[in-house]
Amino acid sequence: MPSAELTPPEAARWAARAGLPLPDDRHAAVAATANHIHSVVAVLRELDFGDTPPGSAYRAGEEKPGATA
């Protein structure tokens, strides 16, 4: 699901709505960071975790040395 990238003015507006007003020189950096995070999350959403057990099924220290699966 493609979406338009966040622009610096939009980043400033969203930050202000969240009670975090940004200095003018930070708008572009915040927009770039938000766009990068969005691109990473978009890739993660495409992964199929259907057969992956939940994290609570993992028991630290119980893995076998040299085991492949």
PDB file of N, H, CA, C and O in Angstrom:
ATOM      1  N   MET A   1       0.847  -1.164   0.000  1.00  0.00           N
ATOM      2  CA  MET A   1       0.000   0.000   0.000  1.00  0.00           C
ATOM      3  C   MET A   1       0.900   1.237   0.000  1.00  0.00           C
ATOM      4  O   MET A   1       1.343   1.681   1.060  1.00  0.00           O
ATOM      5  N   PRO A   2       1.170   1.789  -1.170  1.00  0.00           N
ATOM      6  CA  PRO A   2       2.039   2.959  -1.244  1.00  0.00           C
ATOM      7  C   PRO A   2       1.362   4.192  -0.652  1.00  0.00           C
ATOM      8  O   PRO A   2       0.143   4.350  -0.724  1.00  0.00           O
ATOM      9  N   SER A   3       2.169   5.045  -0.078  1.00  0.00           N
ATOM     10  H   SER A   3       3.159   4.916  -0.020  1.00  0.00           H
ATOM     11  CA  SER A   3       1.630   6.292   0.462  1.00  0.00           C
ATOM     12  C   SER A   3       2.634   7.399   0.199  1.00  0.00           C
ATOM     13  O   SER A   3       3.823   7.145   0.002  1.00  0.00           O
ATOM     14  N   ALA A   4       2.147   8.617   0.199  1.00  0.00           N
ATOM     15  H   ALA A   4       1.181   8.824   0.359  1.00  0.00           H
ATOM     16  CA  ALA A   4       3.020   9.760  -0.036  1.00  0.00           C
ATOM     17  C   ALA A   4       3.938   9.957   1.158  1.00  0.00           C
ATOM     18  O   ALA A   4       3.566   9.693   2.302  1.00  0.00           O
ATOM     19  N   GLU A   5       5.148  10.427   0.867  1.00  0.00           N
ATOM     20  H   GLU A   5       5.450  10.641  -0.061  1.00  0.00           H
ATOM     21  CA  GLU A   5       6.092  10.677   1.953  1.00  0.00           C
ATOM     22  C   GLU A   5       5.666  11.892   2.761  1.00  0.00           C
ATOM     23  O   GLU A   5       5.011  12.803   2.255  1.00  0.00           O
ATOM     24  N   LEU A   6       6.049  11.882   4.012  1.00  0.00           N
ATOM     25  H   LEU A   6       6.581  11.142   4.424  1.00  0.00           H
ATOM     26  CA  LEU A   6       5.779  12.988   4.912  1.00  0.00           C
ATOM     27  C   LEU A   6       6.675  14.167   4.522  1.00  0.00           C
ATOM     28  O   LEU A   6       7.884  14.003   4.360  1.00  0.00           O
ATOM     29  N   THR A   7       6.096  15.327   4.377  1.00  0.00           N
ATOM     30  H   THR A   7       5.114  15.461   4.509  1.00  0.00           H
ATOM     31  CA  THR A   7       6.870  16.517   4.034  1.00  0.00           C
ATOM     32  C   THR A   7       7.304  17.233   5.313  1.00  0.00           C
ATOM     33  O   THR A   7       6.713  17.017   6.370  1.00  0.00           O
ATOM     34  N   PRO A   8       8.330  18.081   5.227  1.00  0.00           N
ATOM     35  CA  PRO A   8       8.752  18.821   6.416  1.00  0.00           C
ATOM     36  C   PRO A   8       7.631  19.642   7.069  1.00  0.00           C
ATOM     37  O   PRO A   8       7.523  19.637   8.296  1.00  0.00           O
ATOM     38  N   PRO A   9       6.790  20.351   6.292  1.00  0.00           N
ATOM     39  CA  PRO A   9       5.696  21.073   6.951  1.00  0.00           C
ATOM     40  C   PRO A   9       4.701  20.142   7.655  1.00  0.00           C
ATOM     41  O   PRO A   9       4.177  20.476   8.718  1.00  0.00           O
ATOM     42  N   GLU A  10       4.444  18.967   7.053  1.00  0.00           N
ATOM     43  H   GLU A  10       4.870  18.695   6.190  1.00  0.00           H
ATOM     44  CA  GLU A  10       3.547  18.006   7.702  1.00  0.00           C
ATOM     45  C   GLU A  10       4.170  17.466   8.988  1.00  0.00           C
ATOM     46  O   GLU A  10       3.477  17.284   9.988  1.00  0.00           O
ATOM     47  N   ALA A  11       5.472  17.212   8.960  1.00  0.00           N
ATOM     48  H   ALA A  11       6.035  17.360   8.147  1.00  0.00           H
ATOM     49  CA  ALA A  11       6.164  16.735  10.166  1.00  0.00           C
ATOM     50  C   ALA A  11       6.034  17.766  11.280  1.00  0.00           C
ATOM     51  O   ALA A  11       5.787  17.411  12.433  1.00  0.00           O
ATOM     52  N   ALA A  12       6.198  19.027  10.943  1.00  0.00           N
ATOM     53  H   ALA A  12       6.398  19.316  10.007  1.00  0.00           H
ATOM     54  CA  ALA A  12       6.068  20.095  11.943  1.00  0.00           C
ATOM     55  C   ALA A  12       4.648  20.159  12.490  1.00  0.00           C
ATOM     56  O   ALA A  12       4.444  20.347  13.689  1.00  0.00           O
ATOM     57  N   ARG A  13       3.674  20.003  11.608  1.00  0.00           N
ATOM     58  H   ARG A  13       3.839  19.850  10.634  1.00  0.00           H
ATOM     59  CA  ARG A  13       2.276  20.060  12.032  1.00  0.00           C
ATOM     60  C   ARG A  13       1.935  18.885  12.955  1.00  0.00           C
ATOM     61  O   ARG A  13       1.284  19.075  13.982  1.00  0.00           O
ATOM     62  N   TRP A  14       2.373  17.670  12.593  1.00  0.00           N
ATOM     63  H   TRP A  14       2.903  17.516  11.759  1.00  0.00           H
ATOM     64  CA  TRP A  14       2.099  16.503  13.436  1.00  0.00           C
ATOM     65  C   TRP A  14       2.818  16.607  14.771  1.00  0.00           C
ATOM     66  O   TRP A  14       2.260  16.242  15.806  1.00  0.00           O
ATOM     67  N   ALA A  15       4.035  17.096  14.758  1.00  0.00           N
ATOM     68  H   ALA A  15       4.488  17.392  13.917  1.00  0.00           H
ATOM     69  CA  ALA A  15       4.767  17.260  16.018  1.00  0.00           C
ATOM     70  C   ALA A  15       4.056  18.264  16.917  1.00  0.00           C
ATOM     71  O   ALA A  15       3.934  18.042  18.122  1.00  0.00           O
ATOM     72  N   ALA A  16       3.592  19.352  16.346  1.00  0.00           N
ATOM     73  H   ALA A  16       3.691  19.532  15.367  1.00  0.00           H
ATOM     74  CA  ALA A  16       2.877  20.362  17.133  1.00  0.00           C
ATOM     75  C   ALA A  16       1.590  19.784  17.711  1.00  0.00           C
ATOM     76  O   ALA A  16       1.233  20.077  18.852  1.00  0.00           O
ATOM     77  N   ARG A  17       0.889  18.958  16.921  1.00  0.00           N
ATOM     78  H   ARG A  17       1.179  18.720  15.994  1.00  0.00           H
ATOM     79  CA  ARG A  17      -0.340  18.323  17.420  1.00  0.00           C
ATOM     80  C   ARG A  17      -0.054  17.407  18.596  1.00  0.00           C
ATOM     81  O   ARG A  17      -0.898  17.228  19.473  1.00  0.00           O
ATOM     82  N   ALA A  18       1.146  16.824  18.611  1.00  0.00           N
ATOM     83  H   ALA A  18       1.832  16.969  17.899  1.00  0.00           H
ATOM     84  CA  ALA A  18       1.538  15.921  19.691  1.00  0.00           C
ATOM     85  C   ALA A  18       2.129  16.677  20.876  1.00  0.00           C
ATOM     86  O   ALA A  18       2.542  16.068  21.863  1.00  0.00           O
ATOM     87  N   GLY A  19       2.168  18.007  20.776  1.00  0.00           N
ATOM     88  H   GLY A  19       1.833  18.501  19.974  1.00  0.00           H
ATOM     89  CA  GLY A  19       2.711  18.809  21.856  1.00  0.00           C
ATOM     90  C   GLY A  19       4.225  18.898  21.840  1.00  0.00           C
ATOM     91  O   GLY A  19       4.846  19.199  22.859  1.00  0.00           O
ATOM     92  N   LEU A  20       4.823  18.635  20.677  1.00  0.00           N
ATOM     93  H   LEU A  20       4.318  18.391  19.849  1.00  0.00           H
ATOM     94  CA  LEU A  20       6.273  18.674  20.530  1.00  0.00           C
ATOM     95  C   LEU A  20       6.675  19.651  19.426  1.00  0.00           C
ATOM     96  O   LEU A  20       7.129  19.227  18.364  1.00  0.00           O
ATOM     97  N   PRO A  21       6.515  20.932  19.662  1.00  0.00           N
ATOM     98  CA  PRO A  21       6.862  21.894  18.611  1.00  0.00           C
ATOM     99  C   PRO A  21       8.339  21.779  18.233  1.00  0.00           C
ATOM    100  O   PRO A  21       9.210  21.650  19.094  1.00  0.00           O
ATOM    101  N   LEU A  22       8.600  21.828  16.924  1.00  0.00           N
ATOM    102  H   LEU A  22       7.893  21.932  16.224  1.00  0.00           H
ATOM    103  CA  LEU A  22       9.958  21.679  16.421  1.00  0.00           C
ATOM    104  C   LEU A  22      10.529  23.022  15.976  1.00  0.00           C
ATOM    105  O   LEU A  22       9.802  23.856  15.436  1.00  0.00           O
ATOM    106  N   PRO A  23      11.823  23.236  16.199  1.00  0.00           N
ATOM    107  CA  PRO A  23      12.461  24.411  15.612  1.00  0.00           C
ATOM    108  C   PRO A  23      12.450  24.265  14.085  1.00  0.00           C
ATOM    109  O   PRO A  23      12.471  23.150  13.565  1.00  0.00           O
ATOM    110  N   ASP A  24      12.417  25.367  13.389  1.00  0.00           N
ATOM    111  H   ASP A  24      12.400  26.274  13.811  1.00  0.00           H
ATOM    112  CA  ASP A  24      12.326  25.341  11.925  1.00  0.00           C
ATOM    113  C   ASP A  24      13.421  24.513  11.270  1.00  0.00           C
ATOM    114  O   ASP A  24      13.177  23.866  10.252  1.00  0.00           O
ATOM    115  N   ASP A  25      14.616  24.523  11.833  1.00  0.00           N
ATOM    116  H   ASP A  25      14.814  25.049  12.660  1.00  0.00           H
ATOM    117  CA  ASP A  25      15.724  23.802  11.203  1.00  0.00           C
ATOM    118  C   ASP A  25      15.645  22.289  11.407  1.00  0.00           C
ATOM    119  O   ASP A  25      16.489  21.572  10.870  1.00  0.00           O
ATOM    120  N   ARG A  26      14.683  21.779  12.148  1.00  0.00           N
ATOM    121  H   ARG A  26      13.997  22.362  12.584  1.00  0.00           H
ATOM    122  CA  ARG A  26      14.541  20.339  12.403  1.00  0.00           C
ATOM    123  C   ARG A  26      13.448  19.680  11.565  1.00  0.00           C
ATOM    124  O   ARG A  26      13.362  18.452  11.539  1.00  0.00           O
ATOM    125  N   HIS A  27      12.614  20.456  10.882  1.00  0.00           N
ATOM    126  H   HIS A  27      12.684  21.453  10.902  1.00  0.00           H
ATOM    127  CA  HIS A  27      11.483  19.900  10.134  1.00  0.00           C
ATOM    128  C   HIS A  27      11.928  18.856   9.113  1.00  0.00           C
ATOM    129  O   HIS A  27      11.356  17.768   9.049  1.00  0.00           O
ATOM    130  N   ALA A  28      12.940  19.179   8.318  1.00  0.00           N
ATOM    131  H   ALA A  28      13.405  20.063   8.370  1.00  0.00           H
ATOM    132  CA  ALA A  28      13.386  18.264   7.259  1.00  0.00           C
ATOM    133  C   ALA A  28      13.981  16.982   7.852  1.00  0.00           C
ATOM    134  O   ALA A  28      13.722  15.890   7.346  1.00  0.00           O
ATOM    135  N   ALA A  29      14.767  17.107   8.906  1.00  0.00           N
ATOM    136  H   ALA A  29      14.977  17.994   9.317  1.00  0.00           H
ATOM    137  CA  ALA A  29      15.384  15.929   9.517  1.00  0.00           C
ATOM    138  C   ALA A  29      14.334  15.004  10.127  1.00  0.00           C
ATOM    139  O   ALA A  29      14.435  13.783  10.006  1.00  0.00           O
ATOM    140  N   VAL A  30      13.340  15.577  10.773  1.00  0.00           N
ATOM    141  H   VAL A  30      13.259  16.569  10.871  1.00  0.00           H
ATOM    142  CA  VAL A  30      12.277  14.761  11.373  1.00  0.00           C
ATOM    143  C   VAL A  30      11.461  14.079  10.282  1.00  0.00           C
ATOM    144  O   VAL A  30      11.101  12.911  10.424  1.00  0.00           O
ATOM    145  N   ALA A  31      11.164  14.784   9.203  1.00  0.00           N
ATOM    146  H   ALA A  31      11.457  15.733   9.087  1.00  0.00           H
ATOM    147  CA  ALA A  31      10.418  14.178   8.100  1.00  0.00           C
ATOM    148  C   ALA A  31      11.217  13.034   7.480  1.00  0.00           C
ATOM    149  O   ALA A  31      10.653  11.979   7.190  1.00  0.00           O
ATOM    150  N   ALA A  32      12.512  13.226   7.274  1.00  0.00           N
ATOM    151  H   ALA A  32      12.970  14.083   7.510  1.00  0.00           H
ATOM    152  CA  ALA A  32      13.353  12.176   6.693  1.00  0.00           C
ATOM    153  C   ALA A  32      13.403  10.953   7.604  1.00  0.00           C
ATOM    154  O   ALA A  32      13.324   9.821   7.128  1.00  0.00           O
ATOM    155  N   THR A  33      13.534  11.172   8.898  1.00  0.00           N
ATOM    156  H   THR A  33      13.598  12.092   9.285  1.00  0.00           H
ATOM    157  CA  THR A  33      13.574  10.064   9.856  1.00  0.00           C
ATOM    158  C   THR A  33      12.246   9.313   9.865  1.00  0.00           C
ATOM    159  O   THR A  33      12.231   8.082   9.849  1.00  0.00           O
ATOM    160  N   ALA A  34      11.146  10.034   9.890  1.00  0.00           N
ATOM    161  H   ALA A  34      11.158  11.034   9.903  1.00  0.00           H
ATOM    162  CA  ALA A  34       9.825   9.403   9.880  1.00  0.00           C
ATOM    163  C   ALA A  34       9.617   8.597   8.599  1.00  0.00           C
ATOM    164  O   ALA A  34       9.056   7.501   8.640  1.00  0.00           O
ATOM    165  N   ASN A  35      10.062   9.130   7.470  1.00  0.00           N
ATOM    166  H   ASN A  35      10.517  10.020   7.436  1.00  0.00           H
ATOM    167  CA  ASN A  35       9.919   8.412   6.205  1.00  0.00           C
ATOM    168  C   ASN A  35      10.766   7.137   6.195  1.00  0.00           C
ATOM    169  O   ASN A  35      10.340   6.113   5.661  1.00  0.00           O
ATOM    170  N   HIS A  36      11.950   7.196   6.779  1.00  0.00           N
ATOM    171  H   HIS A  36      12.296   8.028   7.213  1.00  0.00           H
ATOM    172  CA  HIS A  36      12.800   6.005   6.855  1.00  0.00           C
ATOM    173  C   HIS A  36      12.137   4.942   7.738  1.00  0.00           C
ATOM    174  O   HIS A  36      12.078   3.772   7.360  1.00  0.00           O
ATOM    175  N   ILE A  37      11.649   5.338   8.888  1.00  0.00           N
ATOM    176  H   ILE A  37      11.697   6.289   9.195  1.00  0.00           H
ATOM    177  CA  ILE A  37      10.975   4.391   9.782  1.00  0.00           C
ATOM    178  C   ILE A  37       9.779   3.765   9.072  1.00  0.00           C
ATOM    179  O   ILE A  37       9.551   2.560   9.175  1.00  0.00           O
ATOM    180  N   HIS A  38       9.027   4.574   8.361  1.00  0.00           N
ATOM    181  H   HIS A  38       9.212   5.553   8.277  1.00  0.00           H
ATOM    182  CA  HIS A  38       7.863   4.069   7.629  1.00  0.00           C
ATOM    183  C   HIS A  38       8.291   3.038   6.586  1.00  0.00           C
ATOM    184  O   HIS A  38       7.611   2.026   6.411  1.00  0.00           O
ATOM    185  N   SER A  39       9.395   3.272   5.896  1.00  0.00           N
ATOM    186  H   SER A  39       9.947   4.094   6.038  1.00  0.00           H
ATOM    187  CA  SER A  39       9.844   2.321   4.877  1.00  0.00           C
ATOM    188  C   SER A  39      10.282   1.000   5.506  1.00  0.00           C
ATOM    189  O   SER A  39      10.041  -0.061   4.929  1.00  0.00           O
ATOM    190  N   VAL A  40      10.916   1.044   6.668  1.00  0.00           N
ATOM    191  H   VAL A  40      11.111   1.905   7.137  1.00  0.00           H
ATOM    192  CA  VAL A  40      11.328  -0.177   7.361  1.00  0.00           C
ATOM    193  C   VAL A  40      10.099  -0.956   7.828  1.00  0.00           C
ATOM    194  O   VAL A  40      10.036  -2.173   7.657  1.00  0.00           O
ATOM    195  N   VAL A  41       9.139  -0.273   8.409  1.00  0.00           N
ATOM    196  H   VAL A  41       9.190   0.716   8.548  1.00  0.00           H
ATOM    197  CA  VAL A  41       7.923  -0.936   8.885  1.00  0.00           C
ATOM    198  C   VAL A  41       7.158  -1.534   7.707  1.00  0.00           C
ATOM    199  O   VAL A  41       6.572  -2.608   7.838  1.00  0.00           O
ATOM    200  N   ALA A  42       7.155  -0.859   6.566  1.00  0.00           N
ATOM    201  H   ALA A  42       7.631   0.013   6.460  1.00  0.00           H
ATOM    202  CA  ALA A  42       6.456  -1.382   5.394  1.00  0.00           C
ATOM    203  C   ALA A  42       7.057  -2.713   4.956  1.00  0.00           C
ATOM    204  O   ALA A  42       6.324  -3.623   4.569  1.00  0.00           O
ATOM    205  N   VAL A  43       8.383  -2.836   5.013  1.00  0.00           N
ATOM    206  H   VAL A  43       8.978  -2.097   5.327  1.00  0.00           H
ATOM    207  CA  VAL A  43       9.036  -4.104   4.659  1.00  0.00           C
ATOM    208  C   VAL A  43       8.646  -5.177   5.662  1.00  0.00           C
ATOM    209  O   VAL A  43       8.345  -6.304   5.268  1.00  0.00           O
ATOM    210  N   LEU A  44       8.643  -4.855   6.935  1.00  0.00           N
ATOM    211  H   LEU A  44       8.887  -3.939   7.255  1.00  0.00           H
ATOM    212  CA  LEU A  44       8.278  -5.837   7.963  1.00  0.00           C
ATOM    213  C   LEU A  44       6.845  -6.324   7.790  1.00  0.00           C
ATOM    214  O   LEU A  44       6.547  -7.489   8.055  1.00  0.00           O
ATOM    215  N   ARG A  45       5.958  -5.438   7.348  1.00  0.00           N
ATOM    216  H   ARG A  45       6.200  -4.492   7.133  1.00  0.00           H
ATOM    217  CA  ARG A  45       4.558  -5.829   7.159  1.00  0.00           C
ATOM    218  C   ARG A  45       4.392  -6.835   6.030  1.00  0.00           C
ATOM    219  O   ARG A  45       3.403  -7.568   5.994  1.00  0.00           O
ATOM    220  N   GLU A  46       5.353  -6.879   5.106  1.00  0.00           N
ATOM    221  H   GLU A  46       6.156  -6.284   5.136  1.00  0.00           H
ATOM    222  CA  GLU A  46       5.269  -7.807   3.984  1.00  0.00           C
ATOM    223  C   GLU A  46       5.744  -9.212   4.351  1.00  0.00           C
ATOM    224  O   GLU A  46       5.499 -10.155   3.599  1.00  0.00           O
ATOM    225  N   LEU A  47       6.411  -9.367   5.482  1.00  0.00           N
ATOM    226  H   LEU A  47       6.609  -8.601   6.093  1.00  0.00           H
ATOM    227  CA  LEU A  47       6.928 -10.671   5.875  1.00  0.00           C
ATOM    228  C   LEU A  47       5.805 -11.578   6.367  1.00  0.00           C
ATOM    229  O   LEU A  47       4.854 -11.125   7.003  1.00  0.00           O
ATOM    230  N   ASP A  48       5.935 -12.864   6.059  1.00  0.00           N
ATOM    231  H   ASP A  48       6.708 -13.231   5.542  1.00  0.00           H
ATOM    232  CA  ASP A  48       4.943 -13.844   6.490  1.00  0.00           C
ATOM    233  C   ASP A  48       5.464 -14.533   7.748  1.00  0.00           C
ATOM    234  O   ASP A  48       6.413 -15.314   7.685  1.00  0.00           O
ATOM    235  N   PHE A  49       4.854 -14.249   8.863  1.00  0.00           N
ATOM    236  H   PHE A  49       4.083 -13.615   8.914  1.00  0.00           H
ATOM    237  CA  PHE A  49       5.232 -14.854  10.133  1.00  0.00           C
ATOM    238  C   PHE A  49       4.240 -15.939  10.545  1.00  0.00           C
ATOM    239  O   PHE A  49       4.136 -16.265  11.727  1.00  0.00           O
ATOM    240  N   GLY A  50       3.519 -16.494   9.590  1.00  0.00           N
ATOM    241  H   GLY A  50       3.604 -16.230   8.629  1.00  0.00           H
ATOM    242  CA  GLY A  50       2.463 -17.449   9.877  1.00  0.00           C
ATOM    243  C   GLY A  50       2.888 -18.638  10.718  1.00  0.00           C
ATOM    244  O   GLY A  50       2.134 -19.051  11.599  1.00  0.00           O
ATOM    245  N   ASP A  51       4.073 -19.211  10.481  1.00  0.00           N
ATOM    246  H   ASP A  51       4.685 -18.876   9.765  1.00  0.00           H
ATOM    247  CA  ASP A  51       4.514 -20.402  11.204  1.00  0.00           C
ATOM    248  C   ASP A  51       5.496 -20.073  12.323  1.00  0.00           C
ATOM    249  O   ASP A  51       6.102 -20.976  12.899  1.00  0.00           O
ATOM    250  N   THR A  52       5.655 -18.817  12.629  1.00  0.00           N
ATOM    251  H   THR A  52       5.163 -18.084  12.161  1.00  0.00           H
ATOM    252  CA  THR A  52       6.602 -18.408  13.666  1.00  0.00           C
ATOM    253  C   THR A  52       5.900 -18.422  15.021  1.00  0.00           C
ATOM    254  O   THR A  52       4.875 -17.763  15.197  1.00  0.00           O
ATOM    255  N   PRO A  53       6.452 -19.177  15.985  1.00  0.00           N
ATOM    256  CA  PRO A  53       5.818 -19.193  17.307  1.00  0.00           C
ATOM    257  C   PRO A  53       5.999 -17.840  18.006  1.00  0.00           C
ATOM    258  O   PRO A  53       6.941 -17.109  17.699  1.00  0.00           O
ATOM    259  N   PRO A  54       5.128 -17.512  18.917  1.00  0.00           N
ATOM    260  CA  PRO A  54       5.263 -16.251  19.640  1.00  0.00           C
ATOM    261  C   PRO A  54       6.531 -16.258  20.493  1.00  0.00           C
ATOM    262  O   PRO A  54       7.064 -17.321  20.810  1.00  0.00           O
ATOM    263  N   GLY A  55       7.001 -15.097  20.856  1.00  0.00           N
ATOM    264  H   GLY A  55       6.567 -14.233  20.599  1.00  0.00           H
ATOM    265  CA  GLY A  55       8.209 -14.967  21.648  1.00  0.00           C
ATOM    266  C   GLY A  55       8.139 -15.702  22.968  1.00  0.00           C
ATOM    267  O   GLY A  55       9.168 -16.134  23.489  1.00  0.00           O
ATOM    268  N   SER A  56       6.956 -15.852  23.516  1.00  0.00           N
ATOM    269  H   SER A  56       6.120 -15.501  23.093  1.00  0.00           H
ATOM    270  CA  SER A  56       6.817 -16.544  24.799  1.00  0.00           C
ATOM    271  C   SER A  56       7.170 -18.029  24.690  1.00  0.00           C
ATOM    272  O   SER A  56       7.389 -18.681  25.711  1.00  0.00           O
ATOM    273  N   ALA A  57       7.231 -18.576  23.465  1.00  0.00           N
ATOM    274  H   ALA A  57       7.054 -18.047  22.636  1.00  0.00           H
ATOM    275  CA  ALA A  57       7.586 -19.984  23.271  1.00  0.00           C
ATOM    276  C   ALA A  57       9.094 -20.193  23.346  1.00  0.00           C
ATOM    277  O   ALA A  57       9.545 -21.328  23.493  1.00  0.00           O
ATOM    278  N   TYR A  58       9.876 -19.135  23.248  1.00  0.00           N
ATOM    279  H   TYR A  58       9.509 -18.212  23.128  1.00  0.00           H
ATOM    280  CA  TYR A  58      11.340 -19.233  23.291  1.00  0.00           C
ATOM    281  C   TYR A  58      11.814 -19.324  24.734  1.00  0.00           C
ATOM    282  O   TYR A  58      11.371 -18.564  25.595  1.00  0.00           O
ATOM    283  N   ARG A  59      12.715 -20.258  24.986  1.00  0.00           N
ATOM    284  H   ARG A  59      13.075 -20.876  24.286  1.00  0.00           H
ATOM    285  CA  ARG A  59      13.292 -20.417  26.318  1.00  0.00           C
ATOM    286  C   ARG A  59      14.795 -20.213  26.228  1.00  0.00           C
ATOM    287  O   ARG A  59      15.506 -21.059  25.686  1.00  0.00           O
ATOM    288  N   ALA A  60      15.275 -19.115  26.745  1.00  0.00           N
ATOM    289  H   ALA A  60      14.697 -18.427  27.185  1.00  0.00           H
ATOM    290  CA  ALA A  60      16.706 -18.805  26.696  1.00  0.00           C
ATOM    291  C   ALA A  60      17.491 -19.869  27.445  1.00  0.00           C
ATOM    292  O   ALA A  60      17.082 -20.315  28.517  1.00  0.00           O
ATOM    293  N   GLY A  61      18.611 -20.270  26.879  1.00  0.00           N
ATOM    294  H   GLY A  61      18.943 -19.907  26.008  1.00  0.00           H
ATOM    295  CA  GLY A  61      19.470 -21.234  27.523  1.00  0.00           C
ATOM    296  C   GLY A  61      19.124 -22.679  27.217  1.00  0.00           C
ATOM    297  O   GLY A  61      19.866 -23.580  27.609  1.00  0.00           O
ATOM    298  N   GLU A  62      18.028 -22.924  26.534  1.00  0.00           N
ATOM    299  H   GLU A  62      17.425 -22.192  26.216  1.00  0.00           H
ATOM    300  CA  GLU A  62      17.634 -24.296  26.217  1.00  0.00           C
ATOM    301  C   GLU A  62      18.037 -24.720  24.818  1.00  0.00           C
ATOM    302  O   GLU A  62      17.800 -25.864  24.429  1.00  0.00           O
ATOM    303  N   GLU A  63      18.652 -23.808  24.043  1.00  0.00           N
ATOM    304  H   GLU A  63      18.844 -22.879  24.359  1.00  0.00           H
ATOM    305  CA  GLU A  63      19.036 -24.178  22.700  1.00  0.00           C
ATOM    306  C   GLU A  63      20.224 -25.134  22.737  1.00  0.00           C
ATOM    307  O   GLU A  63      21.041 -25.087  23.656  1.00  0.00           O
ATOM    308  N   LYS A  64      20.310 -25.999  21.733  1.00  0.00           N
ATOM    309  H   LYS A  64      19.645 -26.037  20.987  1.00  0.00           H
ATOM    310  CA  LYS A  64      21.369 -26.994  21.648  1.00  0.00           C
ATOM    311  C   LYS A  64      22.551 -26.404  20.879  1.00  0.00           C
ATOM    312  O   LYS A  64      22.355 -25.846  19.799  1.00  0.00           O
ATOM    313  N   PRO A  65      23.760 -26.512  21.402  1.00  0.00           N
ATOM    314  CA  PRO A  65      24.940 -26.027  20.662  1.00  0.00           C
ATOM    315  C   PRO A  65      25.081 -26.759  19.337  1.00  0.00           C
ATOM    316  O   PRO A  65      25.016 -27.987  19.291  1.00  0.00           O
ATOM    317  N   GLY A  66      25.273 -26.010  18.265  1.00  0.00           N
ATOM    318  H   GLY A  66      25.326 -25.012  18.302  1.00  0.00           H
ATOM    319  CA  GLY A  66      25.466 -26.597  16.938  1.00  0.00           C
ATOM    320  C   GLY A  66      24.192 -27.037  16.262  1.00  0.00           C
ATOM    321  O   GLY A  66      24.260 -27.552  15.146  1.00  0.00           O
ATOM    322  N   ALA A  67      23.040 -26.868  16.865  1.00  0.00           N
ATOM    323  H   ALA A  67      22.984 -26.450  17.771  1.00  0.00           H
ATOM    324  CA  ALA A  67      21.779 -27.269  16.241  1.00  0.00           C
ATOM    325  C   ALA A  67      21.469 -26.335  15.084  1.00  0.00           C
ATOM    326  O   ALA A  67      21.719 -25.131  15.156  1.00  0.00           O
ATOM    327  N   THR A  68      20.924 -26.900  14.021  1.00  0.00           N
ATOM    328  H   THR A  68      20.721 -27.877  13.963  1.00  0.00           H
ATOM    329  CA  THR A  68      20.602 -26.098  12.847  1.00  0.00           C
ATOM    330  C   THR A  68      19.127 -25.750  12.777  1.00  0.00           C
ATOM    331  O   THR A  68      18.769 -24.756  12.146  1.00  0.00           O
ATOM    332  N   ALA A  69      18.292 -26.503  13.380  1.00  0.00           N
ATOM    333  H   ALA A  69      18.583 -27.311  13.893  1.00  0.00           H
ATOM    334  CA  ALA A  69      16.867 -26.164  13.353  1.00  0.00           C
ATOM    335  C   ALA A  69      16.111 -26.906  14.428  1.00  0.00           C
ATOM    336  O   ALA A  69      14.897 -26.742  14.553  1.00  0.00           O
TER     337      ALA A  69
END
